Amino acid sequence: MPEHEIIPAFESSKVPHVGTYRRVLPVSLTRMYENTLDWEHLPHVHAGSFASIECLETGAWGWRAKTVGSRGDENIIELRLDRACRRWITRTLEGRNAGAEIWTHAFPIGDDRVDIVVDFFVPGVAPEAREKVGQVYAKLYSQLYDEDVAMMVERQRQLDRRVERSAPGEGQLDLGPRAALELPGTYALGGRDYVLAETGGELVIYPALCPHQLGPLPDTPSDDGTVTCPWHGYRFDLKSGDCLTGHPCRLGERPMISEEQGRVMLIARH
């Protein structure tokens, strides 16, 4: 089967079926379910499609949220996850294309691939226009999955690395003369990666990964001494480690920076 497949609409549904998008993704079903329930990532990973999201209700069943599109259109969207049938149904309750439904079925292929079949149902579409509308939806979903796959694959990679590097590493690291340092730089200490950077004329160090879902924190802090995760928009103060966006997480313990006789040392805290 090709990596992407667009199947024409069938005509016997109550709400016009405008097409089917099928694709094999290089991720596990666990990552797919996690991604499906993760409403927070939409305006960050999919900034080209979503400007903002406000969650109205969420749970193991799915979520309901008010979204603002990249062009300013407002919608109320509901996603319901049916694990028993390995599917989730996304409905537009209010706004543009209200009444539209997107049914996604997921079929695992081994442990690390999933065959997804996505059917698009859009009310008020004339038979002669269904193929064109279906192509639009398929193009959008192709882009969304491209963006999601990059996040899911990286998250799985980091989870695997955590298992592989669970043993404690060296307690200190000599980086050499400060004048010779190329900043920002990433260094491994105690089984974890850290970013060493300079802000306000001072050296700062922080984990290379967001404590929320192991997203890659930027290697260049903002001028105000903060870093923001590109996956969910969580922003952290580098001095205190606090999450400034109000989420219940913070940067983990960081090594101490020692500068003696012009040399920079990273020392793990015990």
N, C-alpha and C positions, 0 to 999 in steps of 0.2 A: 504494500500500500504506500502511495506517495506521502511525503511529510505533511502536505496540505491537500485537502480535498473539499471542493464545494459541490454539494449535491442539489439539484433543482428542487423546487417546491412540489409538495403534493397538494391536491385540491380539496380533500374531503374533511378538513378541520373546521371547527366552529369559528375560530379566529383565523384569518388567512395565514397560511404557512408560506413564508417567503423564501425559505432556503435552509440548508444545513451546512454547517462547517465542521469538518473532521480533521483531527490532527493527533499525532503521537508526540507526547511531551516527555522529555528525559528527566522525569521526577517521579517520586513515589506518590501513592494515593494519600499517605499521611500529609505530605507537603501540600497536596492539592486541597485537602479539607482545611488545613490551616490557613492557606491563602484565601479560600472561599469565605471563611468567617472573619477575615481580617479587613474590616471596612476602613480602618484608619489609613491604610497605605494608598488609597485611591488618589487623593489630590497630590501626593508626593511622587509615587512611582509612575502614575498616569497623569502627570500635570498637563499634558496636551489634551486630555479629555475632561478632567475634573478640576475645577478651581477651588472647591471647598466641600466639606461634608459635615453634617451635624447628625450624630446618631440619636434616634428617637427611642429605640428599644433594641436590646441585643440579648442573646442567650445561646445555649447549645443548639437551639432550633434554627438560628440564623440571625438576621438583623433587619431593621427598618430605619431608613435615614433620609434626610433632606439633602439633596446634592445641588450644587451650582456648577453648571458646565463651563468649559473654557470660553464659551461665547455668552455667558450670563444667563442661560436658561435654567430655571429651577424645576426640580422634580422630586417626588417622593418615591423612593425605590424600596422594595422589599425583597430580601433573598431568604428562601427557606431551604434548609439542607435536609435531605432524606437519605441518611446513611444506609438504611436497609436496602434501598433501591440504587444506591451509589449514584445519586443525582442531586442537583439543586436547581431550583426554579426561581428566576429573577423576574419580578413583575414591576412595571411602572404604574404606580397607583394614582399619581397626579402629575400633571405637567405635559410636556411634549411627548407624543406617542403614548398617552395614558391608555392602559389596557393591553399594552404590548407584554408578551411573555417570552422569556428565553429559557429553554429547557436544556440543561447540560447533563449528560450521562458520562460517567468515567469508568473505564474498564482497565484494570491493572494488567500489565504485561510484565510478569516477573516482579522484582522488587523495586526497580528504579525506572520504569516507564509506564505511562498511562495513555490509553487511547481515549480521546474525548470526542463526543458527538454532540454538537450544539445546534439545536433547532430554534429558528426565529419565527415567532408568531406576532404579526402586526395588524391591528384592526384598521379597516377602511382602505385597504390597498386593493386597487382594481386588478383583475387577473393579468392584464397585459403589463402591469407595472411591477409584478411580484419579483421577477428575476432581477430587475435593476435594484430594487430595495434590498433584496437578499444579498446582492453583491456588495452593497454599502455596508450592511451589517457584518458580512464576512471579512471585509477589509478592516473594519474597526476591531473586530475580535482577533484578527491576526496580529495587529499591532499590540493590543492589550496583552495577549499571551506572550509575545516576544519580550515585553517588559517584565511580565510576571515570572517567566522562566528564568531570566537572568537573576532575579531576586531569590527564587526558590533554590536554584542550583547553588548559588553562593551560600545561602543559609545551610544547606545540607553539607557543603564542603567544610564550613566552619564547625558544624556539629561533629563531623567525622574527625576533624583536626583536634578538637577538644578531647576526644576519646584517645587518640593516638598520642597526645602530648600531656596526658594526665599526670605523669610522673614529674615531681619537682625538678627544676633545673638549677643552674648556678645561682648563687646568692648575690653576686655583683658582676658588673661589667665595666671594664675600662675602655672608654671611647677615645682616649687620646687627647691631644691638645684641642682646646675649644676653637682656636683660630682655624684648625683644619677640618672642623666638622662641616658636613654638608647638610644644612637644615632646610626643610624638615626631613627627618629620617626615621625609619622604623627599626626597632631593636627587639630581640627576643630575650626575655629574662623570666626565670621561674616557670617556663612552659607557657608564657603569654607574650603577645606582641604589644609593644607600646610605641607611640609616636612621640618623638622629641622635637619640639619646635620652639620658636622664639616669639614672644608677644610682649610688647611694651619694653623691649630691651632685656627681658628676662627669659631664661629657659623654663619651659613647662613640659611636663610629661603626662600622658594620659593613655588609656587603653585604645588600641586600634579599632576595637569593636564596640558597638553600642550594647549596653547591658540588657536592653529590651529583647531584641531578637537577633543579635550578633550582626547587625548591619555595619557596613564599613564607615567609620567616622572619618571626616575629611582630615587630610594631613596638614592643612593650613588653618589655624584658628581664625575666627573673625577678629576685627580690631577691638571688640569689647571683651576679648578673652573667653569666648564661648565656641562650642562646636555644635553642629546640628546634623542629626542622622538623616540621610537622604531617603530612607525607606518610610519613616513615619513622622518626621519633623520634630522629634524629641530634641530639645536644646539643653546643653549642659554647661554649667559654669566650671571652668578648669581649675579654679582655686579651691572651691568648696566641694566640687563633684556633684552638686545638687542639680536636679532636673528642673529647669526654669519654666517648663511648659505644664507643670502641675501633675506629671505622671508619677506613679509610685515606684520609681527606680532612681538610682544614682550611679555615678561612675565608681567602679570598684577601687580597692586599695591600689595605690600607685607606688612605684619605687621612689626612693629619695634621690635627689640630684646633689652630688658633692663636687665642688670645684676647689681643688687644692693644687697649688703650684702650676696653674694654667691647664691642668688636666681635668676632664669631666668623667665622673664615675656615676654609674647607676647602682643603687644598693637596694636589694629587696627588703621589704619590711617583714618582720617575723612576728 
